[in-house]
Amino acid sequence: MKRKHHDLLAWQEAISLVKLVYQTSKAFPRAELYGLTSQMRRAAVSVPANIAEGAGRTSKKEFLQYLSIARGSLTELETYVVLAKELAFCSDAQELESSIDRVLALIGGLINSERAREVR
């Protein structure tokens, strides 16, 4: 069954980002399973989940609120990626960083689009 959020490019790209985070964090030290690995995965999963939840709400105001939460989770994830690089858990995070930038831009565009519709 297809839902409204399935058509949103931001949600689609966020799903791809989650897969990338899981793939990348799989190589982290076992000692980090309940630390940085868990935090990164939780923050990543939160992004498409909040986009979906907002899209399922009845008002534009609620949708914007959930998009804002998704954006916050994305910037949280970005911080974890910086930490993972600094701790030498991943040597090349370029693909991850590019994916984060792409999803951040898509969420920003969606927020701007929804706000522009409110004004009309």
Beta strands, then each sheet from edge to edge (+ up, - down):
end
